[in-house]
């Protein structure tokens, strides 16, 4: 990380100490050098997960989070793996994301508690990703 910063600064300073080169190609180095340096810098800054995650389904992590949240908050009524219980089976649910979000937030009076206070928007997205992953 520190190495990338020094690399960036070094190249940037060298830009001003190349009078002969820059007389002929003055536009080229001044555009390319910062661009290359910035790419190196940006690459160094990027989270490892961006590369490590390549090849895995992009929402696999979301689905896993959703399953954990479901088991904790919903399975008591909707059954393990959402196969149904006191509450209806949610596997293969066809309702839109917006509709499911609304039901989770507001609940169903007298039947299902509202989770609007308890779950964040990201939690609800994870729950929906989990439900959509079930056939
Ligand atoms: C106390 C029991 C209970 C809990 C806990 C519960 N639900 Fe429900 N849920 C129900 C019942 C009962 C219904 C059916 C209501 C109806 O028929 O209108 C329902 C309906 C739903 C529906 C609509 C299903 C459809 O086909 O219209 C969704 C989606 C849903 N619940 C998701 C969840 C999620 C996600 C959680 C966890 C965050 C959860 N529920 C927790 C009892 C529960």
Backbone and ligand atoms as CSV (ligand in chain L), in Angstrom:
chain,resi,resn,atom,element,x,y,z
A,1,UNK,N,N,0.837,-1.201,0.000
A,1,UNK,CA,C,0.000,0.000,0.000
A,1,UNK,C,C,0.868,1.245,0.000
A,2,UNK,N,N,1.799,1.352,0.979
A,2,UNK,CA,C,2.700,2.498,1.032
A,2,UNK,C,C,3.561,2.531,-0.224
A,3,UNK,N,N,3.967,1.358,-0.711
A,3,UNK,CA,C,4.799,1.269,-1.917
A,3,UNK,C,C,4.066,1.888,-3.097
A,4,UNK,N,N,2.776,1.646,-3.198
A,4,UNK,CA,C,2.000,2.187,-4.314
A,4,UNK,C,C,1.945,3.708,-4.262
A,5,UNK,N,N,1.861,4.245,-3.069
A,5,UNK,CA,C,1.812,5.694,-2.900
A,5,UNK,C,C,3.126,6.311,-3.352
A,6,UNK,N,N,4.265,5.669,-2.919
A,6,UNK,CA,C,5.577,6.193,-3.313
A,6,UNK,C,C,5.774,6.090,-4.814
A,7,UNK,N,N,5.317,4.994,-5.379
A,7,UNK,CA,C,5.389,4.787,-6.828
A,7,UNK,C,C,4.664,5.927,-7.533
A,8,UNK,N,N,3.512,6.216,-7.041
A,8,UNK,CA,C,2.672,7.268,-7.622
A,8,UNK,C,C,3.374,8.629,-7.535
A,9,UNK,N,N,3.864,8.959,-6.361
A,9,UNK,CA,C,4.541,10.239,-6.163
A,9,UNK,C,C,5.811,10.334,-7.009
A,10,UNK,N,N,6.567,9.216,-7.036
A,10,UNK,CA,C,7.816,9.165,-7.783
A,10,UNK,C,C,7.587,9.449,-9.257
A,11,UNK,N,N,6.608,8.803,-9.821
A,11,UNK,CA,C,6.326,9.003,-11.236
A,11,UNK,C,C,5.831,10.410,-11.500
A,12,UNK,N,N,5.090,10.895,-10.590
A,12,UNK,CA,C,4.517,12.226,-10.743
A,12,UNK,C,C,5.629,13.287,-10.747
A,13,UNK,N,N,6.597,13.127,-9.823
A,13,UNK,CA,C,7.703,14.081,-9.737
A,13,UNK,C,C,8.593,13.991,-10.973
A,14,UNK,N,N,8.831,12.753,-11.444
A,14,UNK,CA,C,9.677,12.536,-12.601
A,14,UNK,C,C,9.101,13.234,-13.837
A,15,UNK,N,N,7.847,13.400,-13.834
A,15,UNK,CA,C,7.150,14.067,-14.938
A,15,UNK,C,C,7.697,15.476,-15.168
A,16,UNK,N,N,8.101,16.119,-14.084
A,16,UNK,CA,C,8.585,17.497,-14.184
A,16,UNK,C,C,10.096,17.572,-14.442
A,17,UNK,N,N,10.769,16.422,-14.418
A,17,UNK,CA,C,12.213,16.420,-14.638
A,17,UNK,C,C,12.573,15.755,-15.960
A,18,UNK,N,N,11.719,15.841,-16.946
A,18,UNK,CA,C,12.000,15.259,-18.247
A,18,UNK,C,C,11.824,16.309,-19.349
A,19,UNK,N,N,12.627,17.380,-19.306
A,19,UNK,CA,C,12.428,18.476,-20.253
A,19,UNK,C,C,12.593,18.048,-21.715
A,20,UNK,N,N,13.627,17.234,-22.012
A,20,UNK,CA,C,13.850,16.845,-23.411
A,20,UNK,C,C,12.692,16.028,-23.944
A,21,UNK,N,N,12.316,15.082,-23.158
A,21,UNK,CA,C,11.230,14.201,-23.586
A,21,UNK,C,C,9.941,14.993,-23.747
A,22,UNK,N,N,9.674,15.767,-22.723
A,22,UNK,CA,C,8.381,16.450,-22.752
A,22,UNK,C,C,8.323,17.562,-23.799
A,23,UNK,N,N,9.502,18.013,-24.318
A,23,UNK,CA,C,9.443,19.022,-25.381
A,23,UNK,C,C,8.830,18.410,-26.644
A,24,UNK,N,N,9.205,17.130,-26.865
A,24,UNK,CA,C,8.707,16.476,-28.081
A,24,UNK,C,C,7.360,15.815,-27.881
A,25,UNK,N,N,7.259,15.146,-26.769
A,25,UNK,CA,C,6.018,14.403,-26.545
A,25,UNK,C,C,5.317,14.958,-25.315
A,26,UNK,N,N,5.252,16.215,-25.226
A,26,UNK,CA,C,4.752,16.792,-23.967
A,26,UNK,C,C,3.360,16.312,-23.565
A,27,UNK,N,N,2.508,16.037,-24.526
A,27,UNK,CA,C,1.152,15.607,-24.162
A,27,UNK,C,C,1.122,14.142,-23.723
A,28,UNK,N,N,1.983,13.344,-24.357
A,28,UNK,CA,C,1.929,11.908,-24.098
A,28,UNK,C,C,2.254,11.512,-22.660
A,29,UNK,N,N,3.461,11.857,-22.168
A,29,UNK,CA,C,3.758,11.449,-20.787
A,29,UNK,C,C,2.819,12.081,-19.766
A,30,UNK,N,N,2.456,13.319,-20.005
A,30,UNK,CA,C,1.619,13.977,-18.995
A,30,UNK,C,C,0.235,13.351,-18.912
A,31,UNK,N,N,-0.159,12.649,-19.958
A,31,UNK,CA,C,-1.455,11.969,-19.904
A,31,UNK,C,C,-1.260,10.537,-19.424
A,32,UNK,N,N,-0.262,9.859,-20.014
A,32,UNK,CA,C,-0.070,8.438,-19.720
A,32,UNK,C,C,0.429,8.142,-18.323
A,33,UNK,N,N,1.440,8.901,-17.889
A,33,UNK,CA,C,2.061,8.592,-16.598
A,33,UNK,C,C,1.057,8.658,-15.439
A,34,UNK,N,N,0.311,9.739,-15.307
A,34,UNK,CA,C,-0.662,9.750,-14.207
A,34,UNK,C,C,-1.696,8.646,-14.367
A,35,UNK,N,N,-2.047,8.343,-15.622
A,35,UNK,CA,C,-3.052,7.311,-15.882
A,35,UNK,C,C,-2.554,5.952,-15.409
A,36,UNK,N,N,-1.313,5.624,-15.787
A,36,UNK,CA,C,-0.724,4.348,-15.391
A,36,UNK,C,C,-0.554,4.309,-13.880
A,37,UNK,N,N,-0.019,5.400,-13.328
A,37,UNK,CA,C,0.190,5.450,-11.878
A,37,UNK,C,C,-1.129,5.271,-11.145
A,38,UNK,N,N,-2.134,5.932,-11.671
A,38,UNK,CA,C,-3.424,5.846,-10.992
A,38,UNK,C,C,-3.971,4.423,-11.057
A,39,UNK,N,N,-3.781,3.755,-12.192
A,39,UNK,CA,C,-4.255,2.372,-12.320
A,39,UNK,C,C,-3.582,1.486,-11.287
A,40,UNK,N,N,-2.259,1.668,-11.127
A,40,UNK,CA,C,-1.510,0.884,-10.143
A,40,UNK,C,C,-2.060,1.170,-8.747
A,41,UNK,N,N,-2.249,2.437,-8.495
A,41,UNK,CA,C,-2.765,2.903,-7.213
A,41,UNK,C,C,-4.162,2.323,-6.946
A,42,UNK,N,N,-5.036,2.451,-7.938
A,42,UNK,CA,C,-6.419,1.982,-7.783
A,42,UNK,C,C,-6.445,0.471,-7.589
A,43,UNK,N,N,-5.550,-0.226,-8.306
A,43,UNK,CA,C,-5.510,-1.681,-8.175
A,43,UNK,C,C,-5.089,-2.079,-6.765
A,44,UNK,N,N,-4.081,-1.337,-6.250
A,44,UNK,CA,C,-3.586,-1.618,-4.905
A,44,UNK,C,C,-4.669,-1.359,-3.856
A,45,UNK,N,N,-5.504,-0.365,-4.136
A,45,UNK,CA,C,-6.551,0.018,-3.188
A,45,UNK,C,C,-7.766,-0.923,-3.233
A,46,UNK,N,N,-7.960,-1.586,-4.378
A,46,UNK,CA,C,-9.188,-2.361,-4.550
A,46,UNK,C,C,-9.243,-3.546,-3.590
A,47,UNK,N,N,-10.445,-3.839,-3.087
A,47,UNK,CA,C,-10.550,-4.955,-2.132
A,47,UNK,C,C,-10.215,-6.273,-2.812
A,48,UNK,N,N,-9.539,-7.161,-2.084
A,48,UNK,CA,C,-9.166,-8.449,-2.637
A,48,UNK,C,C,-10.381,-9.229,-3.099
A,49,UNK,N,N,-11.479,-9.039,-2.403
A,49,UNK,CA,C,-12.709,-9.767,-2.720
A,49,UNK,C,C,-13.132,-9.621,-4.160
A,50,UNK,N,N,-12.843,-8.480,-4.777
A,50,UNK,CA,C,-13.250,-8.253,-6.156
A,50,UNK,C,C,-12.637,-9.301,-7.077
A,51,UNK,N,N,-11.407,-9.718,-6.750
A,51,UNK,CA,C,-10.759,-10.726,-7.585
A,51,UNK,C,C,-11.088,-12.123,-7.085
A,52,UNK,N,N,-11.044,-12.295,-5.772
A,52,UNK,CA,C,-11.275,-13.607,-5.181
A,52,UNK,C,C,-12.679,-14.116,-5.496
A,53,UNK,N,N,-13.635,-13.178,-5.648
A,53,UNK,CA,C,-15.023,-13.554,-5.872
A,53,UNK,C,C,-15.314,-13.977,-7.300
A,54,UNK,N,N,-14.396,-13.706,-8.237
A,54,UNK,CA,C,-14.634,-14.038,-9.628
A,54,UNK,C,C,-14.846,-15.539,-9.776
A,55,UNK,N,N,-15.881,-15.920,-10.501
A,55,UNK,CA,C,-16.144,-17.336,-10.694
A,55,UNK,C,C,-17.243,-17.858,-9.800
A,56,UNK,N,N,-17.484,-17.203,-8.673
A,56,UNK,CA,C,-18.566,-17.590,-7.777
A,56,UNK,C,C,-19.794,-16.790,-8.208
A,57,UNK,N,N,-20.974,-17.327,-7.983
A,57,UNK,CA,C,-22.179,-16.576,-8.310
A,57,UNK,C,C,-22.130,-15.274,-7.514
A,58,UNK,N,N,-22.427,-14.141,-8.149
A,58,UNK,CA,C,-22.285,-12.859,-7.467
A,58,UNK,C,C,-23.119,-12.732,-6.192
A,59,UNK,N,N,-24.258,-13.424,-6.129
A,59,UNK,CA,C,-25.080,-13.242,-4.942
A,59,UNK,C,C,-24.996,-14.413,-3.968
A,60,UNK,N,N,-23.993,-15.277,-4.133
A,60,UNK,CA,C,-23.875,-16.440,-3.242
A,60,UNK,C,C,-23.751,-16.020,-1.785
A,61,UNK,N,N,-23.016,-14.943,-1.566
A,61,UNK,CA,C,-22.804,-14.446,-0.207
A,61,UNK,C,C,-24.106,-13.883,0.362
A,62,UNK,N,N,-24.837,-13.168,-0.502
A,62,UNK,CA,C,-26.112,-12.572,-0.112
A,62,UNK,C,C,-27.106,-13.670,0.277
A,63,UNK,N,N,-27.121,-14.739,-0.530
A,63,UNK,CA,C,-28.027,-15.856,-0.263
A,63,UNK,C,C,-27.704,-16.491,1.094
A,64,UNK,N,N,-26.419,-16.613,1.382
A,64,UNK,CA,C,-25.992,-17.223,2.644
A,64,UNK,C,C,-26.435,-16.350,3.828
A,65,UNK,N,N,-26.230,-15.040,3.705
A,65,UNK,CA,C,-26.673,-14.106,4.746
A,65,UNK,C,C,-28.180,-14.221,4.917
A,66,UNK,N,N,-28.882,-14.294,3.788
A,66,UNK,CA,C,-30.348,-14.393,3.810
A,66,UNK,C,C,-30.813,-15.654,4.517
A,67,UNK,N,N,-30.119,-16.743,4.287
A,67,UNK,CA,C,-30.510,-18.010,4.911
A,67,UNK,C,C,-30.364,-17.906,6.428
A,68,UNK,N,N,-29.268,-17.294,6.868
A,68,UNK,CA,C,-29.043,-17.124,8.307
A,68,UNK,C,C,-30.156,-16.273,8.911
A,69,UNK,N,N,-30.479,-15.175,8.232
A,69,UNK,CA,C,-31.537,-14.284,8.729
A,69,UNK,C,C,-32.887,-15.003,8.738
A,70,UNK,N,N,-33.120,-15.807,7.712
A,70,UNK,CA,C,-34.392,-16.516,7.613
A,70,UNK,C,C,-34.544,-17.521,8.753
A,71,UNK,N,N,-33.488,-18.291,8.985
A,71,UNK,CA,C,-33.517,-19.306,10.035
A,71,UNK,C,C,-33.811,-18.660,11.386
A,72,UNK,N,N,-33.223,-17.487,11.602
A,72,UNK,CA,C,-33.372,-16.792,12.872
A,72,UNK,C,C,-34.757,-16.142,13.041
A,73,UNK,N,N,-35.261,-15.508,11.975
A,73,UNK,CA,C,-36.471,-14.694,12.106
A,73,UNK,C,C,-37.747,-15.286,11.524
A,74,UNK,N,N,-37.628,-16.167,10.589
A,74,UNK,CA,C,-38.798,-16.551,9.812
A,74,UNK,C,C,-39.134,-18.039,9.866
A,75,UNK,N,N,-38.112,-18.880,10.064
A,75,UNK,CA,C,-38.322,-20.325,9.953
A,75,UNK,C,C,-39.318,-20.866,10.975
A,76,UNK,N,N,-39.451,-20.185,12.141
A,76,UNK,CA,C,-40.383,-20.671,13.153
A,76,UNK,C,C,-41.801,-20.752,12.591
A,77,UNK,N,N,-42.142,-19.873,11.669
A,77,UNK,CA,C,-43.479,-19.899,11.057
A,77,UNK,C,C,-43.473,-20.470,9.646
A,78,UNK,N,N,-42.459,-20.096,8.867
A,78,UNK,CA,C,-42.467,-20.507,7.454
A,78,UNK,C,C,-41.719,-21.816,7.218
A,79,UNK,N,N,-41.217,-22.407,8.303
A,79,UNK,CA,C,-40.554,-23.690,8.204
A,79,UNK,C,C,-39.110,-23.591,7.755
A,80,UNK,N,N,-38.328,-24.618,8.057
A,80,UNK,CA,C,-36.933,-24.675,7.609
A,80,UNK,C,C,-36.956,-24.674,6.091
A,81,UNK,N,N,-36.037,-23.914,5.515
A,81,UNK,CA,C,-35.950,-23.780,4.053
A,81,UNK,C,C,-37.248,-23.260,3.432
A,82,UNK,N,N,-38.030,-22.554,4.231
A,82,UNK,CA,C,-39.267,-21.904,3.761
A,82,UNK,C,C,-40.268,-22.869,3.144
A,83,UNK,N,N,-40.255,-24.132,3.633
A,83,UNK,CA,C,-41.174,-25.083,3.015
A,83,UNK,C,C,-42.579,-25.054,3.620
A,84,UNK,N,N,-42.802,-24.090,4.515
A,84,UNK,CA,C,-44.156,-23.903,5.043
A,84,UNK,C,C,-44.336,-24.439,6.441
A,85,UNK,N,N,-45.229,-23.808,7.191
A,85,UNK,CA,C,-45.535,-24.205,8.557
A,85,UNK,C,C,-46.815,-23.483,8.909
A,86,UNK,N,N,-46.779,-22.696,9.983
A,86,UNK,CA,C,-47.927,-21.849,10.333
A,86,UNK,C,C,-48.134,-20.846,9.196
A,87,UNK,N,N,-47.010,-20.333,8.715
A,87,UNK,CA,C,-47.053,-19.417,7.573
A,87,UNK,C,C,-46.907,-20.206,6.286
A,88,UNK,N,N,-47.302,-19.597,5.177
A,88,UNK,CA,C,-47.249,-20.321,3.901
A,88,UNK,C,C,-45.830,-20.647,3.439
A,89,UNK,N,N,-45.749,-21.634,2.587
A,89,UNK,CA,C,-44.503,-22.017,1.929
A,89,UNK,C,C,-44.055,-20.832,1.073
A,90,UNK,N,N,-42.762,-20.503,1.147
A,90,UNK,CA,C,-42.268,-19.354,0.378
A,90,UNK,C,C,-41.334,-19.779,-0.753
A,91,UNK,N,N,-41.117,-21.072,-0.858
A,91,UNK,CA,C,-40.275,-21.560,-1.965
A,91,UNK,C,C,-41.018,-21.267,-3.263
A,92,UNK,N,N,-40.307,-20.759,-4.235
A,92,UNK,CA,C,-40.912,-20.473,-5.536
A,92,UNK,C,C,-41.911,-19.334,-5.515
A,93,UNK,N,N,-41.821,-18.477,-4.502
A,93,UNK,CA,C,-42.734,-17.336,-4.397
A,93,UNK,C,C,-42.604,-16.455,-5.653
A,94,UNK,N,N,-43.760,-16.047,-6.198
A,94,UNK,CA,C,-43.735,-15.282,-7.451
A,94,UNK,C,C,-43.970,-13.784,-7.222
A,95,UNK,N,N,-44.293,-13.393,-5.989
A,95,UNK,CA,C,-44.517,-11.967,-5.706
A,95,UNK,C,C,-43.258,-11.159,-6.043
A,96,UNK,N,N,-43.456,-9.894,-6.421
A,96,UNK,CA,C,-42.327,-9.025,-6.788
A,96,UNK,C,C,-41.473,-8.704,-5.563
A,97,UNK,N,N,-40.239,-8.256,-5.815
A,97,UNK,CA,C,-39.350,-7.860,-4.728
A,97,UNK,C,C,-40.001,-6.765,-3.887
A,98,UNK,N,N,-40.646,-5.816,-4.567
A,98,UNK,CA,C,-41.276,-4.686,-3.865
A,98,UNK,C,C,-42.368,-5.181,-2.915
A,99,UNK,N,N,-43.146,-6.172,-3.400
A,99,UNK,CA,C,-44.247,-6.700,-2.590
A,99,UNK,C,C,-43.710,-7.470,-1.372
A,100,UNK,N,N,-42.703,-8.300,-1.612
A,100,UNK,CA,C,-42.121,-9.078,-0.507
A,100,UNK,C,C,-41.500,-8.127,0.527
A,101,UNK,N,N,-40.810,-7.097,0.035
A,101,UNK,CA,C,-40.193,-6.115,0.936
A,101,UNK,C,C,-41.259,-5.492,1.830
A,102,UNK,N,N,-42.387,-5.130,1.218
A,102,UNK,CA,C,-43.470,-4.493,1.958
A,102,UNK,C,C,-44.031,-5.435,3.036
A,103,UNK,N,N,-44.208,-6.703,2.657
A,103,UNK,CA,C,-44.749,-7.673,3.626
A,103,UNK,C,C,-43.780,-7.853,4.798
A,104,UNK,N,N,-42.484,-7.967,4.475
A,104,UNK,CA,C,-41.502,-8.153,5.559
A,104,UNK,C,C,-41.487,-6.922,6.477
A,105,UNK,N,N,-41.518,-5.736,5.882
A,105,UNK,CA,C,-41.486,-4.504,6.692
A,105,UNK,C,C,-42.736,-4.333,7.549
A,106,UNK,N,N,-43.901,-4.539,6.931
A,106,UNK,CA,C,-45.158,-4.257,7.634
A,106,UNK,C,C,-45.805,-5.463,8.305
A,107,UNK,N,N,-45.411,-6.680,7.902
A,107,UNK,CA,C,-46.038,-7.868,8.443
A,107,UNK,C,C,-47.465,-8.013,7.953
A,108,UNK,N,N,-48.174,-8.935,8.591
A,108,UNK,CA,C,-49.593,-9.144,8.254
A,108,UNK,C,C,-50.333,-9.084,9.579
A,109,UNK,N,N,-51.186,-8.071,9.772
A,109,UNK,CA,C,-51.854,-7.912,11.066
A,109,UNK,C,C,-52.485,-9.205,11.575
A,110,UNK,N,N,-52.096,-9.561,12.802
A,110,UNK,CA,C,-52.672,-10.741,13.430
A,110,UNK,C,C,-52.056,-12.050,12.955
A,111,UNK,N,N,-51.164,-12.003,11.951
A,111,UNK,CA,C,-50.627,-13.251,11.440
A,111,UNK,C,C,-49.100,-13.291,11.424
A,112,UNK,N,N,-48.536,-12.147,10.982
A,112,UNK,CA,C,-47.078,-12.110,10.872
A,112,UNK,C,C,-46.582,-10.774,11.411
A,113,UNK,N,N,-45.559,-10.814,12.300
A,113,UNK,CA,C,-45.053,-9.554,12.864
A,113,UNK,C,C,-44.366,-8.686,11.804
A,114,UNK,N,N,-44.326,-7.376,12.032
A,114,UNK,CA,C,-43.613,-6.452,11.148
A,114,UNK,C,C,-42.132,-6.475,11.500
A,115,UNK,N,N,-41.272,-6.483,10.475
A,115,UNK,CA,C,-39.830,-6.516,10.728
A,115,UNK,C,C,-39.145,-5.204,10.345
A,116,UNK,N,N,-39.968,-4.195,10.040
A,116,UNK,CA,C,-39.429,-2.901,9.619
A,116,UNK,C,C,-38.433,-2.282,10.577
A,117,UNK,N,N,-38.641,-2.506,11.866
A,117,UNK,CA,C,-37.747,-1.925,12.878
A,117,UNK,C,C,-36.492,-2.773,13.057
A,118,UNK,N,N,-36.672,-4.065,12.865
A,118,UNK,CA,C,-35.615,-5.008,13.182
A,118,UNK,C,C,-34.620,-5.238,12.047
A,119,UNK,N,N,-35.130,-5.287,10.827
A,119,UNK,CA,C,-34.263,-5.608,9.692
A,119,UNK,C,C,-33.963,-4.376,8.837
A,120,UNK,N,N,-32.719,-4.281,8.407
A,120,UNK,CA,C,-32.301,-3.168,7.548
A,120,UNK,C,C,-32.636,-3.516,6.091
A,121,UNK,N,N,-32.580,-2.520,5.232
A,121,UNK,CA,C,-32.867,-2.739,3.804
A,121,UNK,C,C,-31.967,-3.839,3.233
A,122,UNK,N,N,-30.693,-3.837,3.659
A,122,UNK,CA,C,-29.744,-4.847,3.161
A,122,UNK,C,C,-30.140,-6.250,3.623
A,123,UNK,N,N,-30.688,-6.340,4.843
A,123,UNK,CA,C,-31.126,-7.643,5.362
A,123,UNK,C,C,-32.283,-8.168,4.516
A,124,UNK,N,N,-33.197,-7.265,4.187
A,124,UNK,CA,C,-34.370,-7.660,3.403
A,124,UNK,C,C,-33.943,-8.107,2.000
A,125,UNK,N,N,-32.965,-7.389,1.438
A,125,UNK,CA,C,-32.451,-7.794,0.109
A,125,UNK,C,C,-31.855,-9.202,0.184
A,126,UNK,N,N,-31.146,-9.473,1.273
A,126,UNK,CA,C,-30.538,-10.794,1.452
A,126,UNK,C,C,-31.614,-11.866,1.597
A,127,UNK,N,N,-32.674,-11.560,2.361
A,127,UNK,CA,C,-33.773,-12.515,2.541
A,127,UNK,C,C,-34.431,-12.837,1.201
A,128,UNK,N,N,-34.645,-11.805,0.395
A,128,UNK,CA,C,-35.277,-12.013,-0.913
A,128,UNK,C,C,-34.362,-12.848,-1.816
A,129,UNK,N,N,-33.059,-12.541,-1.789
A,129,UNK,CA,C,-32.104,-13.319,-2.603
A,129,UNK,C,C,-32.169,-14.789,-2.187
A,130,UNK,N,N,-32.279,-15.022,-0.876
A,130,UNK,CA,C,-32.360,-16.405,-0.368
A,130,UNK,C,C,-33.635,-17.083,-0.874
A,131,UNK,N,N,-34.784,-16.395,-0.721
A,131,UNK,CA,C,-36.056,-16.981,-1.150
A,131,UNK,C,C,-36.027,-17.293,-2.649
A,132,UNK,N,N,-35.432,-16.378,-3.437
A,132,UNK,CA,C,-35.363,-16.587,-4.898
A,132,UNK,C,C,-34.439,-17.754,-5.253
A,133,UNK,N,N,-33.524,-18.082,-4.341
A,133,UNK,CA,C,-32.576,-19.165,-4.638
A,133,UNK,C,C,-33.228,-20.528,-4.416
A,134,UNK,N,N,-34.385,-20.552,-3.736
A,134,UNK,CA,C,-35.073,-21.812,-3.456
A,134,UNK,C,C,-35.997,-22.133,-4.621
A,135,UNK,N,N,-36.063,-23.371,-4.976
A,135,UNK,CA,C,-36.930,-23.722,-6.114
A,135,UNK,C,C,-38.286,-24.155,-5.605
L,1,LIG,C1,C,-45.348,-15.426,13.593
L,1,LIG,C2,C,-45.224,-16.179,12.379
L,1,LIG,C3,C,-44.486,-15.551,11.206
L,1,LIG,C4,C,-43.203,-15.079,11.180
L,1,LIG,C5,C,-42.195,-15.056,12.314
L,1,LIG,C6,C,-42.973,-14.657,9.820
L,1,LIG,N1,N,-44.076,-14.844,9.071
L,1,LIG,FE1,FE,-44.276,-14.393,7.086
L,1,LIG,N2,N,-46.237,-14.924,7.190
L,1,LIG,C7,C,-46.863,-15.506,8.242
L,1,LIG,C8,C,-48.227,-15.816,7.885
L,1,LIG,C9,C,-49.262,-16.490,8.805
L,1,LIG,C10,C,-48.412,-15.380,6.561
L,1,LIG,C11,C,-49.664,-15.479,5.699
L,1,LIG,C12,C,-50.432,-14.213,5.816
L,1,LIG,C13,C,-51.599,-14.205,4.869
L,1,LIG,O1,O,-52.093,-15.251,4.517
L,1,LIG,O2,O,-51.983,-13.109,4.497
L,1,LIG,C14,C,-47.122,-14.826,6.128
L,1,LIG,C15,C,-46.870,-14.326,4.885
L,1,LIG,C16,C,-45.621,-14.013,4.402
L,1,LIG,C17,C,-45.338,-13.641,3.034
L,1,LIG,C18,C,-46.349,-13.539,1.909
L,1,LIG,C19,C,-46.501,-14.885,1.273
L,1,LIG,C20,C,-47.446,-14.845,0.078
L,1,LIG,O3,O,-47.363,-15.779,-0.717
L,1,LIG,O4,O,-48.226,-13.896,-0.018
L,1,LIG,C21,C,-43.999,-13.427,2.954
L,1,LIG,C22,C,-43.200,-13.064,1.711
L,1,LIG,C23,C,-43.470,-13.666,4.270
L,1,LIG,N3,N,-44.462,-13.997,5.123
L,1,LIG,C24,C,-42.128,-13.561,4.566
L,1,LIG,C25,C,-41.630,-13.659,5.858
L,1,LIG,C26,C,-40.253,-13.428,6.184
L,1,LIG,C27,C,-39.140,-13.119,5.172
L,1,LIG,C28,C,-40.150,-13.556,7.530
L,1,LIG,C29,C,-38.923,-13.340,8.369
L,1,LIG,C30,C,-38.303,-12.046,8.302
L,1,LIG,C31,C,-41.464,-13.906,8.032
L,1,LIG,N4,N,-42.323,-13.949,6.992
L,1,LIG,C32,C,-41.753,-14.155,9.365
L,1,LIG,C33,C,-46.315,-15.749,9.492
L,1,LIG,C34,C,-45.027,-15.395,9.869
